[in-house]
């Protein structure tokens, strides 16, 4: 500590005659500092920081004493922080002491040349001195040998960014192609008030089902849907039993919500409405479907739709944002669903009853016969009679 400037913390001259000298609150800390007990100095002064602000003379002296203790412990950063606190003091002398101490702390450390000092070998090592000398001699002989030839100019080593980009592109292409496919929900109109649901998943026959498809198929089987026949490569077709219209639509809504949950999407509940009125000769049916997919991002290569059969194109009153298209079989329509949009469909159709139509035709025929008989009577021919 001989080369560390000590702060001038000497006591001021005594007070005028007749006045008692003020007690030094840091006397014990100065004595411990002279003995080199830096840890106890810091422990005794740190609780007093809040009592003596750095802007006062006592607070500035406290910061200088702490800076000296931190220097003694080798912590220059904490010592410089204490010196900077003294800059707020109103005493110019204490500010000058802090500035000088800070200049010493911020001075760059000079490296001492190795030839200024002599390093003696550790006599406590187990290796004999003769072996150490032989090792030093072999090192000197190696140093006298010519340096090895330089490495060929291959340039600096660079990260394989091109290969990483190619690998990333191939990985994304594999994921996209593996997820390409189509999911078609089916609604088949059976007898009045009865519907049958179906789910058809189509993909490339050369690819295996994705984890999402496997989870969706397992969920459909738990809901009661069964395969229609022998499975074909790349096609999974499941249908439900014929159900009442309300139960079938409820199951359709649960299937849509489950598909969104398996894909990690929080979809609003689908809007499904069903009205049916029986007019004896047939049933007037009104179906409304609303699927909000605005929270789903578009997925390249994937298609989702709702197939309705048997149904003619004229029964569709509203289809947004995608229009319906006829099925390949010609017995129904397909409504594509667009991801990222609110999809709405409205269908109004008649389901004619053969029994009701027959009864209506018989009634019309009887009415025609009665009219002809009445007209015959009015013309004077009388009632029709059997031949004699």
The 8 nearest C-alpha neighbors of each residue, nearest first, counted from 0:
[[1, 3, 2, 71, 4, 70, 35, 5],
 [0, 2, 3, 4, 5, 71, 33, 35],
 [1, 3, 0, 4, 5, 103, 71, 70],
 [4, 2, 0, 1, 5, 103, 70, 67],
 [5, 3, 2, 6, 100, 1, 103, 99],
 [4, 6, 3, 7, 67, 100, 8, 64],
 [7, 5, 8, 96, 4, 63, 64, 67],
 [8, 6, 9, 5, 96, 93, 10, 60],
 [7, 9, 6, 10, 60, 5, 64, 63],
 [10, 8, 7, 11, 6, 12, 29, 60],
 [9, 11, 8, 12, 13, 23, 7, 26],
 [12, 10, 13, 9, 14, 8, 20, 21],
 [13, 11, 10, 14, 15, 9, 20, 21],
 [12, 14, 11, 20, 15, 10, 16, 19],
 [13, 15, 20, 18, 16, 12, 19, 17],
 [16, 14, 18, 17, 13, 19, 20, 12],
 [17, 15, 18, 14, 19, 13, 20, 12],
 [16, 18, 15, 19, 14, 20, 13, 21],
 [19, 17, 16, 15, 14, 20, 21, 13],
 [18, 20, 21, 17, 14, 16, 15, 13],
 [21, 19, 14, 22, 13, 18, 23, 15],
 [22, 20, 23, 19, 14, 18, 13, 24],
 [21, 23, 24, 20, 26, 25, 19, 10],
 [22, 24, 25, 26, 21, 10, 27, 20],
 [25, 23, 26, 22, 27, 57, 28, 21],
 [26, 24, 28, 23, 27, 29, 61, 44],
 [27, 25, 29, 28, 23, 24, 30, 22],
 [26, 28, 30, 29, 25, 31, 24, 40],
 [27, 29, 25, 31, 40, 26, 30, 32],
 [30, 28, 32, 26, 27, 31, 33, 25],
 [29, 31, 27, 33, 32, 28, 26, 34],
 [32, 30, 34, 28, 36, 33, 29, 40],
 [31, 33, 29, 35, 34, 30, 36, 37],
 [32, 34, 30, 31, 35, 29, 36, 28],
 [33, 35, 31, 32, 36, 30, 37, 29],
 [36, 34, 32, 33, 37, 31, 71, 68],
 [35, 37, 31, 34, 38, 32, 39, 40],
 [38, 36, 68, 40, 39, 35, 32, 41],
 [37, 39, 41, 40, 36, 42, 68, 72],
 [38, 40, 42, 41, 37, 36, 43, 31],
 [41, 39, 37, 43, 28, 38, 42, 44],
 [40, 42, 44, 38, 43, 39, 45, 65],
 [43, 41, 39, 40, 44, 45, 38, 46],
 [42, 44, 40, 41, 45, 39, 46, 28],
 [45, 43, 41, 47, 46, 42, 40, 48],
 [44, 46, 47, 48, 42, 41, 43, 65],
 [47, 45, 44, 48, 43, 49, 42, 50],
 [48, 46, 50, 44, 45, 49, 51, 43],
 [49, 47, 51, 50, 45, 46, 52, 44],
 [48, 50, 47, 51, 52, 46, 45, 58],
 [49, 51, 47, 48, 52, 46, 58, 57],
 [52, 50, 58, 48, 49, 57, 47, 53],
 [51, 53, 58, 54, 55, 49, 50, 48],
 [54, 52, 58, 59, 55, 85, 84, 88],
 [53, 55, 88, 87, 52, 89, 58, 59],
 [56, 54, 58, 53, 57, 88, 52, 59],
 [55, 57, 59, 58, 60, 90, 88, 54],
 [58, 56, 60, 59, 55, 61, 51, 53],
 [57, 59, 53, 51, 52, 61, 55, 56],
 [58, 60, 53, 85, 56, 62, 61, 57],
 [61, 59, 63, 57, 58, 62, 64, 56],
 [60, 62, 58, 64, 59, 63, 57, 65],
 [61, 63, 65, 59, 81, 60, 64, 66],
 [64, 62, 66, 60, 65, 61, 67, 59],
 [63, 65, 67, 61, 66, 62, 60, 68],
 [64, 66, 68, 62, 67, 63, 69, 41],
 [65, 67, 78, 63, 69, 64, 68, 81],
 [68, 66, 70, 64, 65, 69, 71, 63],
 [69, 67, 37, 71, 65, 70, 66, 64],
 [68, 70, 66, 72, 78, 74, 71, 67],
 [71, 69, 73, 67, 72, 68, 74, 75],
 [70, 72, 68, 69, 73, 67, 37, 0],
 [73, 71, 69, 70, 74, 68, 37, 38],
 [72, 74, 70, 71, 75, 69, 68, 78],
 [75, 73, 69, 76, 70, 72, 77, 78],
 [76, 74, 78, 77, 70, 73, 79, 104],
 [75, 77, 79, 78, 74, 80, 69, 104],
 [78, 76, 80, 79, 75, 74, 69, 81],
 [77, 79, 66, 75, 81, 69, 76, 80],
 [80, 78, 82, 76, 81, 77, 101, 75],
 [81, 79, 77, 83, 78, 82, 76, 84],
 [80, 82, 84, 78, 62, 79, 83, 66],
 [83, 81, 79, 97, 85, 84, 80, 101],
 [82, 84, 80, 85, 86, 81, 79, 97],
 [83, 85, 81, 82, 86, 53, 87, 80],
 [84, 86, 59, 87, 82, 83, 88, 53],
 [87, 85, 83, 84, 94, 88, 82, 97],
 [88, 86, 54, 85, 84, 53, 89, 94],
 [89, 87, 54, 85, 90, 86, 55, 53],
 [88, 90, 91, 54, 87, 55, 56, 94],
 [91, 89, 88, 92, 93, 94, 56, 55],
 [90, 92, 94, 93, 95, 89, 88, 96],
 [93, 91, 95, 94, 90, 96, 97, 89],
 [92, 94, 96, 95, 91, 90, 97, 59],
 [93, 95, 91, 97, 92, 96, 86, 85],
 [94, 96, 98, 92, 93, 97, 91, 99],
 [97, 95, 93, 99, 98, 94, 100, 6],
 [96, 98, 100, 82, 94, 95, 99, 101],
 [97, 99, 95, 101, 96, 100, 94, 102],
 [100, 98, 102, 96, 101, 97, 95, 103],
 [101, 99, 97, 103, 102, 98, 96, 104],
 [102, 100, 104, 98, 103, 99, 79, 97],
 [101, 103, 99, 105, 100, 104, 106, 98],
 [104, 102, 100, 106, 101, 105, 99, 3],
 [103, 105, 101, 102, 106, 100, 75, 79],
 [104, 106, 102, 103, 101, 107, 79, 75],
 [105, 107, 103, 104, 102, 108, 101, 109],
 [108, 106, 109, 105, 104, 103, 110, 102],
 [107, 109, 106, 110, 105, 104, 111, 103],
 [110, 108, 107, 111, 106, 112, 105, 113],
 [109, 111, 112, 108, 113, 107, 115, 114],
 [110, 112, 109, 113, 115, 114, 116, 108],
 [113, 111, 114, 115, 110, 116, 109, 117],
 [112, 114, 115, 116, 111, 117, 118, 110],
 [115, 113, 116, 112, 117, 111, 118, 110],
 [116, 114, 113, 112, 117, 111, 118, 110],
 [117, 115, 114, 113, 118, 112, 111, 119],
 [116, 118, 119, 115, 114, 113, 120, 112],
 [119, 117, 116, 120, 113, 121, 114, 115],
 [118, 120, 117, 121, 122, 116, 123, 128],
 [121, 119, 122, 118, 124, 123, 128, 131],
 [120, 122, 123, 124, 119, 118, 125, 128],
 [123, 121, 124, 120, 125, 128, 119, 127],
 [122, 124, 121, 125, 126, 120, 127, 128],
 [125, 123, 122, 126, 121, 127, 120, 128],
 [124, 126, 127, 123, 122, 128, 121, 130],
 [125, 127, 124, 128, 130, 131, 129, 123],
 [128, 126, 130, 129, 125, 131, 124, 132],
 [127, 129, 131, 130, 132, 126, 122, 133],
 [128, 130, 132, 131, 127, 133, 126, 134],
 [131, 129, 133, 127, 128, 132, 134, 126],
 [130, 132, 128, 134, 129, 133, 135, 127],
 [131, 133, 135, 129, 134, 130, 136, 128],
 [134, 132, 136, 130, 131, 135, 129, 137],
 [135, 133, 131, 137, 132, 136, 130, 138],
 [136, 134, 132, 138, 133, 137, 131, 139],
 [135, 137, 133, 139, 134, 138, 132, 140],
 [138, 136, 140, 134, 139, 135, 133, 141],
 [137, 139, 135, 141, 136, 140, 142, 134],
 [138, 140, 142, 136, 141, 137, 135, 143],
 [141, 139, 137, 143, 142, 138, 136, 144],
 [142, 140, 138, 144, 139, 143, 137, 145],
 [141, 143, 139, 140, 144, 138, 145, 146],
 [144, 142, 140, 141, 139, 145, 146, 138],
 [143, 145, 141, 142, 146, 140, 147, 139],
 [146, 144, 147, 143, 142, 141, 148, 140],
 [145, 147, 144, 148, 142, 149, 143, 141],
 [148, 146, 149, 145, 144, 150, 142, 141],
 [149, 147, 146, 150, 145, 151, 152, 144],
 [150, 148, 147, 151, 152, 146, 153, 145],
 [149, 151, 152, 148, 153, 147, 154, 155],
 [152, 150, 153, 149, 154, 148, 155, 147],
 [153, 151, 154, 150, 149, 155, 156, 148],
 [152, 154, 151, 155, 150, 156, 157, 149],
 [153, 155, 152, 156, 151, 157, 150, 158],
 [156, 154, 157, 153, 152, 158, 151, 150],
 [155, 157, 154, 158, 153, 159, 152, 160],
 [156, 158, 155, 159, 160, 154, 161, 153],
 [157, 159, 160, 156, 161, 163, 162, 155],
 [160, 158, 162, 161, 163, 157, 164, 156],
 [159, 161, 163, 162, 158, 164, 157, 165],
 [162, 160, 164, 163, 159, 165, 158, 166],
 [161, 163, 165, 159, 164, 160, 166, 167],
 [164, 162, 160, 166, 161, 165, 167, 159],
 [165, 163, 167, 161, 162, 166, 160, 168],
 [166, 164, 162, 168, 167, 163, 169, 161],
 [165, 167, 163, 169, 168, 164, 162, 170],
 [168, 166, 170, 164, 165, 169, 163, 171],
 [169, 167, 165, 171, 170, 166, 172, 164],
 [170, 168, 172, 166, 167, 171, 173, 165],
 [169, 171, 167, 173, 168, 172, 166, 174],
 [172, 170, 174, 168, 173, 169, 175, 167],
 [173, 171, 169, 175, 170, 174, 176, 168],
 [172, 174, 170, 176, 171, 175, 177, 169],
 [175, 173, 171, 177, 172, 176, 178, 170],
 [176, 174, 172, 178, 177, 173, 171, 179],
 [175, 177, 179, 173, 178, 174, 172, 300],
 [176, 178, 174, 175, 179, 173, 206, 209],
 [177, 179, 175, 176, 174, 180, 209, 301],
 [180, 178, 300, 301, 176, 177, 175, 202],
 [179, 181, 202, 301, 201, 178, 302, 300],
 [180, 182, 302, 201, 301, 303, 200, 183],
 [181, 183, 200, 303, 199, 302, 201, 304],
 [184, 182, 304, 199, 305, 303, 198, 185],
 [183, 185, 198, 305, 197, 306, 304, 199],
 [184, 186, 197, 306, 196, 305, 198, 307],
 [187, 185, 196, 307, 195, 306, 188, 308],
 [186, 188, 308, 195, 194, 307, 189, 196],
 [189, 187, 194, 308, 309, 186, 193, 195],
 [188, 190, 193, 194, 187, 191, 195, 241],
 [189, 191, 193, 192, 188, 194, 350, 352],
 [192, 190, 193, 189, 282, 350, 188, 275],
 [191, 193, 244, 243, 190, 194, 275, 189],
 [194, 192, 243, 244, 190, 189, 191, 242],
 [195, 193, 188, 244, 189, 242, 241, 187],
 [194, 196, 241, 187, 186, 239, 242, 240],
 [197, 195, 186, 239, 185, 238, 187, 247],
 [196, 198, 238, 185, 237, 184, 239, 186],
 [197, 199, 184, 237, 236, 183, 185, 238],
 [198, 200, 236, 183, 235, 182, 201, 184],
 [201, 199, 182, 235, 234, 181, 236, 183],
 [200, 202, 234, 181, 180, 233, 199, 182],
 [203, 201, 180, 233, 204, 179, 181, 234],
 [202, 204, 205, 233, 206, 180, 201, 179],
 [205, 203, 233, 232, 206, 202, 207, 234],
 [204, 206, 203, 207, 233, 232, 202, 177],
 [207, 205, 204, 203, 177, 208, 202, 233],
 [206, 208, 209, 205, 204, 177, 233, 203],
 [209, 207, 212, 213, 210, 206, 202, 211],
 [208, 210, 212, 211, 213, 207, 178, 177],
 [211, 209, 213, 212, 214, 208, 215, 207],
 [212, 210, 214, 209, 213, 215, 261, 262],
 [213, 211, 215, 209, 214, 210, 208, 216],
 [212, 214, 210, 216, 211, 215, 208, 217],
 [213, 215, 217, 211, 212, 216, 210, 218],
 [216, 214, 218, 212, 217, 213, 211, 219],
 [217, 215, 219, 213, 218, 214, 212, 220],
 [216, 218, 214, 220, 215, 219, 213, 221],
 [217, 219, 215, 221, 216, 220, 214, 222],
 [220, 218, 222, 216, 221, 217, 224, 215],
 [221, 219, 224, 217, 223, 222, 218, 216],
 [220, 222, 218, 219, 223, 217, 224, 216],
 [223, 221, 219, 220, 224, 218, 250, 239],
 [222, 224, 220, 221, 239, 225, 219, 240],
 [225, 223, 239, 238, 220, 237, 219, 222],
 [224, 226, 237, 238, 220, 239, 223, 227],
 [227, 225, 237, 228, 236, 238, 224, 235],
 [226, 228, 237, 236, 225, 238, 229, 230],
 [227, 229, 226, 230, 236, 225, 231, 237],
 [230, 228, 231, 227, 226, 236, 235, 232],
 [229, 231, 228, 235, 232, 234, 226, 236],
 [230, 232, 234, 233, 229, 235, 204, 228],
 [233, 231, 204, 234, 230, 205, 203, 235],
 [232, 234, 204, 202, 203, 201, 231, 235],
 [235, 233, 201, 231, 232, 200, 236, 202],
 [234, 236, 200, 199, 230, 201, 237, 233],
 [237, 235, 199, 226, 198, 227, 234, 200],
 [236, 238, 226, 225, 198, 224, 197, 227],
 [239, 237, 197, 224, 225, 196, 198, 226],
 [238, 240, 224, 196, 195, 197, 223, 225],
 [241, 239, 242, 195, 238, 224, 196, 223],
 [240, 242, 195, 194, 193, 239, 243, 189],
 [243, 241, 194, 193, 247, 240, 195, 244],
 [244, 242, 193, 246, 245, 192, 247, 194],
 [243, 245, 193, 247, 194, 192, 246, 248],
 [244, 246, 248, 247, 243, 249, 273, 242],
 [247, 245, 249, 243, 248, 244, 250, 242],
 [248, 246, 244, 250, 249, 245, 242, 243],
 [249, 247, 251, 245, 250, 246, 244, 252],
 [250, 248, 246, 252, 251, 247, 245, 253],
 [249, 251, 253, 247, 248, 252, 254, 246],
 [252, 250, 248, 254, 249, 253, 247, 255],
 [251, 253, 249, 255, 254, 250, 269, 248],
 [252, 254, 250, 256, 251, 255, 257, 249],
 [253, 255, 257, 251, 252, 256, 258, 250],
 [256, 254, 258, 252, 257, 253, 251, 259],
 [255, 257, 253, 259, 258, 254, 260, 252],
 [258, 256, 260, 254, 259, 255, 253, 261],
 [259, 257, 255, 261, 256, 260, 254, 215],
 [260, 258, 264, 262, 256, 257, 261, 266],
 [259, 261, 257, 263, 262, 264, 258, 256],
 [260, 262, 258, 263, 259, 257, 211, 214],
 [263, 261, 259, 260, 264, 258, 211, 257],
 [262, 264, 260, 261, 259, 265, 258, 266],
 [265, 263, 259, 260, 262, 266, 295, 294],
 [264, 266, 260, 259, 267, 263, 294, 256],
 [265, 267, 264, 259, 268, 256, 292, 294],
 [268, 266, 269, 291, 265, 256, 290, 292],
 [269, 267, 266, 270, 256, 252, 290, 291],
 [270, 268, 290, 289, 252, 271, 267, 291],
 [269, 271, 289, 288, 290, 268, 272, 287],
 [272, 270, 288, 287, 269, 289, 248, 273],
 [271, 273, 287, 286, 288, 270, 274, 285],
 [274, 272, 286, 285, 287, 275, 271, 245],
 [273, 275, 285, 284, 286, 272, 276, 283],
 [274, 276, 284, 283, 285, 282, 277, 273],
 [277, 275, 283, 282, 278, 284, 274, 281],
 [276, 278, 282, 279, 281, 283, 275, 280],
 [277, 279, 281, 280, 282, 276, 283, 355],
 [280, 278, 281, 355, 277, 282, 352, 356],
 [279, 281, 355, 356, 352, 278, 351, 359],
 [282, 280, 351, 352, 350, 279, 278, 277],
 [281, 283, 277, 350, 276, 349, 278, 284],
 [282, 284, 349, 276, 275, 348, 277, 350],
 [285, 283, 275, 348, 347, 274, 349, 282],
 [284, 286, 347, 274, 346, 273, 275, 348],
 [287, 285, 273, 346, 272, 345, 347, 274],
 [288, 286, 345, 272, 271, 344, 346, 273],
 [287, 289, 271, 344, 270, 343, 345, 272],
 [290, 288, 343, 270, 342, 269, 271, 344],
 [289, 291, 269, 342, 341, 292, 270, 343],
 [290, 292, 341, 293, 342, 267, 340, 289],
 [293, 291, 339, 340, 295, 338, 294, 341],
 [292, 294, 339, 340, 295, 291, 341, 338],
 [293, 295, 292, 339, 296, 266, 264, 265],
 [296, 294, 339, 292, 293, 338, 297, 264],
 [295, 297, 339, 338, 298, 294, 293, 292],
 [298, 296, 338, 339, 299, 295, 337, 301],
 [297, 299, 301, 296, 300, 338, 302, 175],
 [300, 298, 301, 297, 175, 179, 302, 178],
 [299, 301, 179, 298, 180, 302, 175, 178],
 [300, 302, 180, 179, 181, 299, 298, 303],
 [303, 301, 181, 182, 180, 304, 300, 335],
 [304, 302, 182, 336, 181, 183, 335, 301],
 [303, 305, 335, 183, 336, 334, 184, 306],
 [304, 306, 184, 334, 183, 185, 333, 335],
 [305, 307, 333, 185, 332, 184, 186, 334],
 [308, 306, 186, 331, 332, 187, 185, 310],
 [309, 307, 331, 310, 187, 330, 188, 186],
 [308, 310, 331, 330, 307, 188, 187, 311],
 [311, 309, 331, 308, 307, 330, 332, 312],
 [310, 312, 313, 314, 331, 332, 309, 330],
 [313, 311, 314, 315, 332, 310, 325, 331],
 [314, 312, 311, 315, 316, 310, 348, 347],
 [313, 315, 347, 348, 312, 346, 311, 316],
 [316, 314, 346, 313, 317, 312, 345, 347],
 [315, 317, 345, 346, 314, 347, 318, 313],
 [318, 316, 345, 344, 315, 319, 346, 343],
 [319, 317, 344, 322, 343, 321, 320, 345],
 [320, 318, 321, 343, 342, 322, 344, 317],
 [319, 321, 342, 318, 322, 337, 343, 340],
 [322, 320, 319, 335, 318, 323, 336, 334],
 [323, 321, 318, 319, 334, 324, 320, 335],
 [322, 324, 334, 333, 332, 321, 318, 325],
 [323, 325, 333, 332, 326, 322, 334, 312],
 [326, 324, 332, 331, 333, 329, 327, 323],
 [325, 327, 332, 329, 328, 331, 333, 324],
 [326, 328, 329, 325, 330, 331, 332, 324],
 [327, 329, 326, 330, 331, 325, 332, 308],
 [330, 328, 326, 327, 331, 325, 332, 311],
 [331, 329, 309, 328, 308, 310, 326, 311],
 [330, 332, 308, 310, 309, 326, 307, 329],
 [331, 333, 325, 326, 324, 307, 306, 323],
 [334, 332, 306, 324, 323, 305, 326, 325],
 [333, 335, 323, 305, 304, 306, 336, 322],
 [336, 334, 304, 321, 303, 333, 305, 337],
 [337, 335, 304, 303, 342, 334, 338, 321],
 [336, 338, 340, 339, 335, 342, 321, 320],
 [339, 337, 297, 292, 340, 295, 296, 336],
 [338, 293, 340, 292, 295, 296, 294, 297],
 [341, 339, 293, 292, 338, 337, 342, 291],
 [340, 342, 291, 292, 293, 290, 343, 339],
 [341, 343, 290, 319, 289, 291, 320, 340],
 [344, 342, 289, 319, 318, 288, 290, 341],
 [345, 343, 318, 288, 317, 287, 289, 319],
 [344, 346, 287, 317, 316, 286, 315, 288],
 [347, 345, 315, 286, 314, 316, 285, 287],
 [348, 346, 285, 314, 284, 315, 286, 316],
 [347, 349, 314, 284, 283, 346, 285, 350],
 [350, 348, 283, 282, 351, 284, 281, 347],
 [349, 351, 282, 281, 283, 352, 348, 191],
 [352, 350, 281, 280, 349, 282, 353, 356],
 [351, 353, 281, 355, 280, 354, 356, 350],
 [354, 352, 356, 355, 357, 351, 280, 281],
 [355, 353, 357, 352, 356, 358, 280, 359],
 [354, 356, 280, 352, 358, 357, 353, 279],
 [355, 357, 359, 353, 280, 354, 358, 352],
 [358, 356, 360, 354, 359, 355, 353, 361],
 [357, 359, 355, 361, 360, 356, 354, 362],
 [358, 360, 356, 362, 357, 361, 355, 363],
 [361, 359, 357, 363, 362, 358, 356, 364],
 [362, 360, 364, 358, 363, 359, 357, 365],
 [361, 363, 359, 365, 364, 360, 366, 358],
 [362, 364, 366, 360, 361, 365, 367, 359],
 [363, 365, 361, 367, 366, 362, 360, 368],
 [366, 364, 368, 362, 367, 363, 361, 369],
 [365, 367, 363, 369, 364, 368, 362, 370],
 [366, 368, 364, 370, 365, 369, 371, 363],
 [369, 367, 365, 371, 370, 366, 372, 364],
 [370, 368, 372, 366, 371, 367, 373, 365],
 [369, 371, 367, 373, 368, 372, 374, 366],
 [370, 372, 374, 368, 369, 373, 375, 367],
 [373, 371, 375, 369, 374, 370, 368, 376],
 [374, 372, 370, 376, 375, 371, 369, 377],
 [373, 375, 371, 377, 372, 376, 370, 378],
 [376, 374, 372, 378, 373, 377, 380, 371],
 [377, 375, 381, 373, 379, 378, 374, 380],
 [376, 378, 374, 375, 379, 373, 380, 381],
 [377, 379, 375, 376, 380, 374, 381, 373],
 [380, 378, 376, 381, 377, 375, 382, 374],
 [379, 381, 376, 375, 378, 382, 377, 383],
 [382, 380, 376, 379, 383, 375, 378, 377],
 [381, 383, 376, 384, 380, 372, 375, 373],
 [382, 384, 381, 385, 372, 380, 375, 376],
 [385, 383, 382, 386, 381, 387, 380, 372],
 [384, 386, 387, 383, 382, 381, 380, 372],
 [387, 385, 384, 383, 382, 381, 380, 372],
 [386, 385, 384, 383, 382, 381, 380, 379]]
